[in-house]
Amino acid sequence: MSTAHAVPAHPRTPEAFQQPVGWEEFQAICHLTFGKHATVLSATELGTGMYTMTYRVSVDSQKWRMILWIAPESDRQFSSERVLMHNE
């Protein structure tokens, strides 16, 4: 079992538009993308996005670190914003 964890760029209140992603969610994304045996080694929030949560992620089965953009929960978005991730 990994002891690594996601590192937030700064704390947020529960009412903030952007909300951090939990470690279990990082593992679930990793498993969907790279297979059930892949493990997230680290995830560091870069804190550079105004809309998305942006993380630098290291996965044991990948040579390079990756950038992961995560959109806000759908109930925090305006209907016009739901296509922003696709358009970026």
Phi and psi restraints in degrees (range 20) as a CNS / XPLOR table:
assign (resid 1 and name C) (resid 2 and name N)
       (resid 2 and name CA) (resid 2 and name C) 1.0 -77.3 20.0 2
assign (resid 2 and name N) (resid 2 and name CA)
       (resid 2 and name C) (resid 3 and name N) 1.0 144.4 20.0 2
assign (resid 2 and name C) (resid 3 and name N)
       (resid 3 and name CA) (resid 3 and name C) 1.0 -104.7 20.0 2
assign (resid 3 and name N) (resid 3 and name CA)
       (resid 3 and name C) (resid 4 and name N) 1.0 5.1 20.0 2
assign (resid 3 and name C) (resid 4 and name N)
       (resid 4 and name CA) (resid 4 and name C) 1.0 -68.4 20.0 2
assign (resid 4 and name N) (resid 4 and name CA)
       (resid 4 and name C) (resid 5 and name N) 1.0 161.5 20.0 2
assign (resid 4 and name C) (resid 5 and name N)
       (resid 5 and name CA) (resid 5 and name C) 1.0 -152.1 20.0 2
assign (resid 5 and name N) (resid 5 and name CA)
       (resid 5 and name C) (resid 6 and name N) 1.0 162.4 20.0 2
assign (resid 5 and name C) (resid 6 and name N)
       (resid 6 and name CA) (resid 6 and name C) 1.0 -75.3 20.0 2
assign (resid 6 and name N) (resid 6 and name CA)
       (resid 6 and name C) (resid 7 and name N) 1.0 139.5 20.0 2
assign (resid 6 and name C) (resid 7 and name N)
       (resid 7 and name CA) (resid 7 and name C) 1.0 -111.0 20.0 2
assign (resid 7 and name N) (resid 7 and name CA)
       (resid 7 and name C) (resid 8 and name N) 1.0 112.0 20.0 2
assign (resid 7 and name C) (resid 8 and name N)
       (resid 8 and name CA) (resid 8 and name C) 1.0 -73.3 20.0 2
assign (resid 8 and name N) (resid 8 and name CA)
       (resid 8 and name C) (resid 9 and name N) 1.0 148.8 20.0 2
assign (resid 8 and name C) (resid 9 and name N)
       (resid 9 and name CA) (resid 9 and name C) 1.0 -71.7 20.0 2
assign (resid 9 and name N) (resid 9 and name CA)
       (resid 9 and name C) (resid 10 and name N) 1.0 -37.7 20.0 2
assign (resid 9 and name C) (resid 10 and name N)
       (resid 10 and name CA) (resid 10 and name C) 1.0 -161.5 20.0 2
assign (resid 10 and name N) (resid 10 and name CA)
       (resid 10 and name C) (resid 11 and name N) 1.0 153.5 20.0 2
assign (resid 10 and name C) (resid 11 and name N)
       (resid 11 and name CA) (resid 11 and name C) 1.0 -68.5 20.0 2
assign (resid 11 and name N) (resid 11 and name CA)
       (resid 11 and name C) (resid 12 and name N) 1.0 153.3 20.0 2
assign (resid 11 and name C) (resid 12 and name N)
       (resid 12 and name CA) (resid 12 and name C) 1.0 -131.1 20.0 2
assign (resid 12 and name N) (resid 12 and name CA)
       (resid 12 and name C) (resid 13 and name N) 1.0 151.0 20.0 2
assign (resid 12 and name C) (resid 13 and name N)
       (resid 13 and name CA) (resid 13 and name C) 1.0 -79.8 20.0 2
assign (resid 13 and name N) (resid 13 and name CA)
       (resid 13 and name C) (resid 14 and name N) 1.0 159.6 20.0 2
assign (resid 13 and name C) (resid 14 and name N)
       (resid 14 and name CA) (resid 14 and name C) 1.0 -60.8 20.0 2
assign (resid 14 and name N) (resid 14 and name CA)
       (resid 14 and name C) (resid 15 and name N) 1.0 -21.7 20.0 2
assign (resid 14 and name C) (resid 15 and name N)
       (resid 15 and name CA) (resid 15 and name C) 1.0 -86.3 20.0 2
assign (resid 15 and name N) (resid 15 and name CA)
       (resid 15 and name C) (resid 16 and name N) 1.0 -9.1 20.0 2
assign (resid 15 and name C) (resid 16 and name N)
       (resid 16 and name CA) (resid 16 and name C) 1.0 -62.4 20.0 2
assign (resid 16 and name N) (resid 16 and name CA)
       (resid 16 and name C) (resid 17 and name N) 1.0 146.1 20.0 2
assign (resid 16 and name C) (resid 17 and name N)
       (resid 17 and name CA) (resid 17 and name C) 1.0 -60.5 20.0 2
assign (resid 17 and name N) (resid 17 and name CA)
       (resid 17 and name C) (resid 18 and name N) 1.0 -49.8 20.0 2
assign (resid 17 and name C) (resid 18 and name N)
       (resid 18 and name CA) (resid 18 and name C) 1.0 -88.8 20.0 2
assign (resid 18 and name N) (resid 18 and name CA)
       (resid 18 and name C) (resid 19 and name N) 1.0 132.6 20.0 2
assign (resid 18 and name C) (resid 19 and name N)
       (resid 19 and name CA) (resid 19 and name C) 1.0 -123.3 20.0 2
assign (resid 19 and name N) (resid 19 and name CA)
       (resid 19 and name C) (resid 20 and name N) 1.0 139.9 20.0 2
assign (resid 19 and name C) (resid 20 and name N)
       (resid 20 and name CA) (resid 20 and name C) 1.0 -65.7 20.0 2
assign (resid 20 and name N) (resid 20 and name CA)
       (resid 20 and name C) (resid 21 and name N) 1.0 159.2 20.0 2
assign (resid 20 and name C) (resid 21 and name N)
       (resid 21 and name CA) (resid 21 and name C) 1.0 -101.6 20.0 2
assign (resid 21 and name N) (resid 21 and name CA)
       (resid 21 and name C) (resid 22 and name N) 1.0 136.1 20.0 2
assign (resid 21 and name C) (resid 22 and name N)
       (resid 22 and name CA) (resid 22 and name C) 1.0 -77.2 20.0 2
assign (resid 22 and name N) (resid 22 and name CA)
       (resid 22 and name C) (resid 23 and name N) 1.0 160.6 20.0 2
assign (resid 22 and name C) (resid 23 and name N)
       (resid 23 and name CA) (resid 23 and name C) 1.0 -60.4 20.0 2
assign (resid 23 and name N) (resid 23 and name CA)
       (resid 23 and name C) (resid 24 and name N) 1.0 -39.5 20.0 2
assign (resid 23 and name C) (resid 24 and name N)
       (resid 24 and name CA) (resid 24 and name C) 1.0 -61.9 20.0 2
assign (resid 24 and name N) (resid 24 and name CA)
       (resid 24 and name C) (resid 25 and name N) 1.0 -35.7 20.0 2
assign (resid 24 and name C) (resid 25 and name N)
       (resid 25 and name CA) (resid 25 and name C) 1.0 -68.0 20.0 2
assign (resid 25 and name N) (resid 25 and name CA)
       (resid 25 and name C) (resid 26 and name N) 1.0 -39.1 20.0 2
assign (resid 25 and name C) (resid 26 and name N)
       (resid 26 and name CA) (resid 26 and name C) 1.0 -60.4 20.0 2
assign (resid 26 and name N) (resid 26 and name CA)
       (resid 26 and name C) (resid 27 and name N) 1.0 -45.6 20.0 2
assign (resid 26 and name C) (resid 27 and name N)
       (resid 27 and name CA) (resid 27 and name C) 1.0 -61.3 20.0 2
assign (resid 27 and name N) (resid 27 and name CA)
       (resid 27 and name C) (resid 28 and name N) 1.0 -41.1 20.0 2
assign (resid 27 and name C) (resid 28 and name N)
       (resid 28 and name CA) (resid 28 and name C) 1.0 -63.1 20.0 2
assign (resid 28 and name N) (resid 28 and name CA)
       (resid 28 and name C) (resid 29 and name N) 1.0 -43.0 20.0 2
assign (resid 28 and name C) (resid 29 and name N)
       (resid 29 and name CA) (resid 29 and name C) 1.0 -62.5 20.0 2
assign (resid 29 and name N) (resid 29 and name CA)
       (resid 29 and name C) (resid 30 and name N) 1.0 -44.1 20.0 2
assign (resid 29 and name C) (resid 30 and name N)
       (resid 30 and name CA) (resid 30 and name C) 1.0 -59.5 20.0 2
assign (resid 30 and name N) (resid 30 and name CA)
       (resid 30 and name C) (resid 31 and name N) 1.0 -45.5 20.0 2
assign (resid 30 and name C) (resid 31 and name N)
       (resid 31 and name CA) (resid 31 and name C) 1.0 -64.0 20.0 2
assign (resid 31 and name N) (resid 31 and name CA)
       (resid 31 and name C) (resid 32 and name N) 1.0 -40.2 20.0 2
assign (resid 31 and name C) (resid 32 and name N)
       (resid 32 and name CA) (resid 32 and name C) 1.0 -65.3 20.0 2
assign (resid 32 and name N) (resid 32 and name CA)
       (resid 32 and name C) (resid 33 and name N) 1.0 -35.7 20.0 2
assign (resid 32 and name C) (resid 33 and name N)
       (resid 33 and name CA) (resid 33 and name C) 1.0 -85.5 20.0 2
assign (resid 33 and name N) (resid 33 and name CA)
       (resid 33 and name C) (resid 34 and name N) 1.0 -43.6 20.0 2
assign (resid 33 and name C) (resid 34 and name N)
       (resid 34 and name CA) (resid 34 and name C) 1.0 -116.1 20.0 2
assign (resid 34 and name N) (resid 34 and name CA)
       (resid 34 and name C) (resid 35 and name N) 1.0 -0.3 20.0 2
assign (resid 34 and name C) (resid 35 and name N)
       (resid 35 and name CA) (resid 35 and name C) 1.0 106.3 20.0 2
assign (resid 35 and name N) (resid 35 and name CA)
       (resid 35 and name C) (resid 36 and name N) 1.0 159.4 20.0 2
assign (resid 35 and name C) (resid 36 and name N)
       (resid 36 and name CA) (resid 36 and name C) 1.0 -68.4 20.0 2
assign (resid 36 and name N) (resid 36 and name CA)
       (resid 36 and name C) (resid 37 and name N) 1.0 -15.0 20.0 2
assign (resid 36 and name C) (resid 37 and name N)
       (resid 37 and name CA) (resid 37 and name C) 1.0 -95.0 20.0 2
assign (resid 37 and name N) (resid 37 and name CA)
       (resid 37 and name C) (resid 38 and name N) 1.0 -5.7 20.0 2
assign (resid 37 and name C) (resid 38 and name N)
       (resid 38 and name CA) (resid 38 and name C) 1.0 -72.6 20.0 2
assign (resid 38 and name N) (resid 38 and name CA)
       (resid 38 and name C) (resid 39 and name N) 1.0 146.4 20.0 2
assign (resid 38 and name C) (resid 39 and name N)
       (resid 39 and name CA) (resid 39 and name C) 1.0 -129.1 20.0 2
assign (resid 39 and name N) (resid 39 and name CA)
       (resid 39 and name C) (resid 40 and name N) 1.0 132.9 20.0 2
assign (resid 39 and name C) (resid 40 and name N)
       (resid 40 and name CA) (resid 40 and name C) 1.0 -74.3 20.0 2
assign (resid 40 and name N) (resid 40 and name CA)
       (resid 40 and name C) (resid 41 and name N) 1.0 126.1 20.0 2
assign (resid 40 and name C) (resid 41 and name N)
       (resid 41 and name CA) (resid 41 and name C) 1.0 -91.2 20.0 2
assign (resid 41 and name N) (resid 41 and name CA)
       (resid 41 and name C) (resid 42 and name N) 1.0 -37.0 20.0 2
assign (resid 41 and name C) (resid 42 and name N)
       (resid 42 and name CA) (resid 42 and name C) 1.0 -157.5 20.0 2
assign (resid 42 and name N) (resid 42 and name CA)
       (resid 42 and name C) (resid 43 and name N) 1.0 154.3 20.0 2
assign (resid 42 and name C) (resid 43 and name N)
       (resid 43 and name CA) (resid 43 and name C) 1.0 -148.1 20.0 2
assign (resid 43 and name N) (resid 43 and name CA)
       (resid 43 and name C) (resid 44 and name N) 1.0 114.8 20.0 2
assign (resid 43 and name C) (resid 44 and name N)
       (resid 44 and name CA) (resid 44 and name C) 1.0 -119.1 20.0 2
assign (resid 44 and name N) (resid 44 and name CA)
       (resid 44 and name C) (resid 45 and name N) 1.0 123.8 20.0 2
assign (resid 44 and name C) (resid 45 and name N)
       (resid 45 and name CA) (resid 45 and name C) 1.0 -69.1 20.0 2
assign (resid 45 and name N) (resid 45 and name CA)
       (resid 45 and name C) (resid 46 and name N) 1.0 131.5 20.0 2
assign (resid 45 and name C) (resid 46 and name N)
       (resid 46 and name CA) (resid 46 and name C) 1.0 -87.8 20.0 2
assign (resid 46 and name N) (resid 46 and name CA)
       (resid 46 and name C) (resid 47 and name N) 1.0 -24.1 20.0 2
assign (resid 46 and name C) (resid 47 and name N)
       (resid 47 and name CA) (resid 47 and name C) 1.0 68.5 20.0 2
assign (resid 47 and name N) (resid 47 and name CA)
       (resid 47 and name C) (resid 48 and name N) 1.0 24.3 20.0 2
assign (resid 47 and name C) (resid 48 and name N)
       (resid 48 and name CA) (resid 48 and name C) 1.0 -102.8 20.0 2
assign (resid 48 and name N) (resid 48 and name CA)
       (resid 48 and name C) (resid 49 and name N) 1.0 -9.3 20.0 2
assign (resid 48 and name C) (resid 49 and name N)
       (resid 49 and name CA) (resid 49 and name C) 1.0 -93.0 20.0 2
assign (resid 49 and name N) (resid 49 and name CA)
       (resid 49 and name C) (resid 50 and name N) 1.0 145.5 20.0 2
assign (resid 49 and name C) (resid 50 and name N)
       (resid 50 and name CA) (resid 50 and name C) 1.0 -93.5 20.0 2
assign (resid 50 and name N) (resid 50 and name CA)
       (resid 50 and name C) (resid 51 and name N) 1.0 -23.9 20.0 2
assign (resid 50 and name C) (resid 51 and name N)
       (resid 51 and name CA) (resid 51 and name C) 1.0 -110.0 20.0 2
assign (resid 51 and name N) (resid 51 and name CA)
       (resid 51 and name C) (resid 52 and name N) 1.0 -50.7 20.0 2
assign (resid 51 and name C) (resid 52 and name N)
       (resid 52 and name CA) (resid 52 and name C) 1.0 -94.2 20.0 2
assign (resid 52 and name N) (resid 52 and name CA)
       (resid 52 and name C) (resid 53 and name N) 1.0 160.6 20.0 2
assign (resid 52 and name C) (resid 53 and name N)
       (resid 53 and name CA) (resid 53 and name C) 1.0 -88.4 20.0 2
assign (resid 53 and name N) (resid 53 and name CA)
       (resid 53 and name C) (resid 54 and name N) 1.0 128.5 20.0 2
assign (resid 53 and name C) (resid 54 and name N)
       (resid 54 and name CA) (resid 54 and name C) 1.0 -116.8 20.0 2
assign (resid 54 and name N) (resid 54 and name CA)
       (resid 54 and name C) (resid 55 and name N) 1.0 124.8 20.0 2
assign (resid 54 and name C) (resid 55 and name N)
       (resid 55 and name CA) (resid 55 and name C) 1.0 -126.8 20.0 2
assign (resid 55 and name N) (resid 55 and name CA)
       (resid 55 and name C) (resid 56 and name N) 1.0 146.9 20.0 2
assign (resid 55 and name C) (resid 56 and name N)
       (resid 56 and name CA) (resid 56 and name C) 1.0 -98.4 20.0 2
assign (resid 56 and name N) (resid 56 and name CA)
       (resid 56 and name C) (resid 57 and name N) 1.0 122.0 20.0 2
assign (resid 56 and name C) (resid 57 and name N)
       (resid 57 and name CA) (resid 57 and name C) 1.0 -122.3 20.0 2
assign (resid 57 and name N) (resid 57 and name CA)
       (resid 57 and name C) (resid 58 and name N) 1.0 136.2 20.0 2
assign (resid 57 and name C) (resid 58 and name N)
       (resid 58 and name CA) (resid 58 and name C) 1.0 -112.4 20.0 2
assign (resid 58 and name N) (resid 58 and name CA)
       (resid 58 and name C) (resid 59 and name N) 1.0 132.0 20.0 2
assign (resid 58 and name C) (resid 59 and name N)
       (resid 59 and name CA) (resid 59 and name C) 1.0 -122.8 20.0 2
assign (resid 59 and name N) (resid 59 and name CA)
       (resid 59 and name C) (resid 60 and name N) 1.0 138.3 20.0 2
assign (resid 59 and name C) (resid 60 and name N)
       (resid 60 and name CA) (resid 60 and name C) 1.0 -59.1 20.0 2
assign (resid 60 and name N) (resid 60 and name CA)
       (resid 60 and name C) (resid 61 and name N) 1.0 -31.2 20.0 2
assign (resid 60 and name C) (resid 61 and name N)
       (resid 61 and name CA) (resid 61 and name C) 1.0 -89.1 20.0 2
assign (resid 61 and name N) (resid 61 and name CA)
       (resid 61 and name C) (resid 62 and name N) 1.0 2.4 20.0 2
assign (resid 61 and name C) (resid 62 and name N)
       (resid 62 and name CA) (resid 62 and name C) 1.0 -118.0 20.0 2
assign (resid 62 and name N) (resid 62 and name CA)
       (resid 62 and name C) (resid 63 and name N) 1.0 139.2 20.0 2
assign (resid 62 and name C) (resid 63 and name N)
       (resid 63 and name CA) (resid 63 and name C) 1.0 -71.3 20.0 2
assign (resid 63 and name N) (resid 63 and name CA)
       (resid 63 and name C) (resid 64 and name N) 1.0 -37.3 20.0 2
assign (resid 63 and name C) (resid 64 and name N)
       (resid 64 and name CA) (resid 64 and name C) 1.0 -108.3 20.0 2
assign (resid 64 and name N) (resid 64 and name CA)
       (resid 64 and name C) (resid 65 and name N) 1.0 150.3 20.0 2
assign (resid 64 and name C) (resid 65 and name N)
       (resid 65 and name CA) (resid 65 and name C) 1.0 -71.9 20.0 2
assign (resid 65 and name N) (resid 65 and name CA)
       (resid 65 and name C) (resid 66 and name N) 1.0 153.4 20.0 2
assign (resid 65 and name C) (resid 66 and name N)
       (resid 66 and name CA) (resid 66 and name C) 1.0 -123.9 20.0 2
assign (resid 66 and name N) (resid 66 and name CA)
       (resid 66 and name C) (resid 67 and name N) 1.0 160.3 20.0 2
assign (resid 66 and name C) (resid 67 and name N)
       (resid 67 and name CA) (resid 67 and name C) 1.0 -103.2 20.0 2
assign (resid 67 and name N) (resid 67 and name CA)
       (resid 67 and name C) (resid 68 and name N) 1.0 129.6 20.0 2
assign (resid 67 and name C) (resid 68 and name N)
       (resid 68 and name CA) (resid 68 and name C) 1.0 -118.4 20.0 2
assign (resid 68 and name N) (resid 68 and name CA)
       (resid 68 and name C) (resid 69 and name N) 1.0 123.4 20.0 2
assign (resid 68 and name C) (resid 69 and name N)
       (resid 69 and name CA) (resid 69 and name C) 1.0 -103.9 20.0 2
assign (resid 69 and name N) (resid 69 and name CA)
       (resid 69 and name C) (resid 70 and name N) 1.0 131.9 20.0 2
assign (resid 69 and name C) (resid 70 and name N)
       (resid 70 and name CA) (resid 70 and name C) 1.0 -125.0 20.0 2
assign (resid 70 and name N) (resid 70 and name CA)
       (resid 70 and name C) (resid 71 and name N) 1.0 124.2 20.0 2
assign (resid 70 and name C) (resid 71 and name N)
       (resid 71 and name CA) (resid 71 and name C) 1.0 -72.6 20.0 2
assign (resid 71 and name N) (resid 71 and name CA)
       (resid 71 and name C) (resid 72 and name N) 1.0 155.6 20.0 2
assign (resid 71 and name C) (resid 72 and name N)
       (resid 72 and name CA) (resid 72 and name C) 1.0 -62.8 20.0 2
assign (resid 72 and name N) (resid 72 and name CA)
       (resid 72 and name C) (resid 73 and name N) 1.0 159.7 20.0 2
assign (resid 72 and name C) (resid 73 and name N)
       (resid 73 and name CA) (resid 73 and name C) 1.0 -56.2 20.0 2
assign (resid 73 and name N) (resid 73 and name CA)
       (resid 73 and name C) (resid 74 and name N) 1.0 146.5 20.0 2
assign (resid 73 and name C) (resid 74 and name N)
       (resid 74 and name CA) (resid 74 and name C) 1.0 -60.2 20.0 2
assign (resid 74 and name N) (resid 74 and name CA)
       (resid 74 and name C) (resid 75 and name N) 1.0 -31.8 20.0 2
assign (resid 74 and name C) (resid 75 and name N)
       (resid 75 and name CA) (resid 75 and name C) 1.0 -74.2 20.0 2
assign (resid 75 and name N) (resid 75 and name CA)
       (resid 75 and name C) (resid 76 and name N) 1.0 -7.9 20.0 2
assign (resid 75 and name C) (resid 76 and name N)
       (resid 76 and name CA) (resid 76 and name C) 1.0 -97.6 20.0 2
assign (resid 76 and name N) (resid 76 and name CA)
       (resid 76 and name C) (resid 77 and name N) 1.0 -1.8 20.0 2
assign (resid 76 and name C) (resid 77 and name N)
       (resid 77 and name CA) (resid 77 and name C) 1.0 -104.7 20.0 2
assign (resid 77 and name N) (resid 77 and name CA)
       (resid 77 and name C) (resid 78 and name N) 1.0 150.0 20.0 2
assign (resid 77 and name C) (resid 78 and name N)
       (resid 78 and name CA) (resid 78 and name C) 1.0 -77.6 20.0 2
assign (resid 78 and name N) (resid 78 and name CA)
       (resid 78 and name C) (resid 79 and name N) 1.0 155.1 20.0 2
assign (resid 78 and name C) (resid 79 and name N)
       (resid 79 and name CA) (resid 79 and name C) 1.0 -59.6 20.0 2
assign (resid 79 and name N) (resid 79 and name CA)
       (resid 79 and name C) (resid 80 and name N) 1.0 -32.0 20.0 2
assign (resid 79 and name C) (resid 80 and name N)
       (resid 80 and name CA) (resid 80 and name C) 1.0 -71.1 20.0 2
assign (resid 80 and name N) (resid 80 and name CA)
       (resid 80 and name C) (resid 81 and name N) 1.0 -18.1 20.0 2
assign (resid 80 and name C) (resid 81 and name N)
       (resid 81 and name CA) (resid 81 and name C) 1.0 -88.5 20.0 2
assign (resid 81 and name N) (resid 81 and name CA)
       (resid 81 and name C) (resid 82 and name N) 1.0 -11.1 20.0 2
assign (resid 81 and name C) (resid 82 and name N)
       (resid 82 and name CA) (resid 82 and name C) 1.0 -65.9 20.0 2
assign (resid 82 and name N) (resid 82 and name CA)
       (resid 82 and name C) (resid 83 and name N) 1.0 -15.6 20.0 2
assign (resid 82 and name C) (resid 83 and name N)
       (resid 83 and name CA) (resid 83 and name C) 1.0 -102.4 20.0 2
assign (resid 83 and name N) (resid 83 and name CA)
       (resid 83 and name C) (resid 84 and name N) 1.0 1.8 20.0 2
assign (resid 83 and name C) (resid 84 and name N)
       (resid 84 and name CA) (resid 84 and name C) 1.0 -61.1 20.0 2
assign (resid 84 and name N) (resid 84 and name CA)
       (resid 84 and name C) (resid 85 and name N) 1.0 -43.4 20.0 2
assign (resid 84 and name C) (resid 85 and name N)
       (resid 85 and name CA) (resid 85 and name C) 1.0 -61.5 20.0 2
assign (resid 85 and name N) (resid 85 and name CA)
       (resid 85 and name C) (resid 86 and name N) 1.0 -41.9 20.0 2
assign (resid 85 and name C) (resid 86 and name N)
       (resid 86 and name CA) (resid 86 and name C) 1.0 -62.8 20.0 2
assign (resid 86 and name N) (resid 86 and name CA)
       (resid 86 and name C) (resid 87 and name N) 1.0 -41.9 20.0 2
assign (resid 86 and name C) (resid 87 and name N)
       (resid 87 and name CA) (resid 87 and name C) 1.0 -72.5 20.0 2
assign (resid 87 and name N) (resid 87 and name CA)
       (resid 87 and name C) (resid 88 and name N) 1.0 -28.3 20.0 2
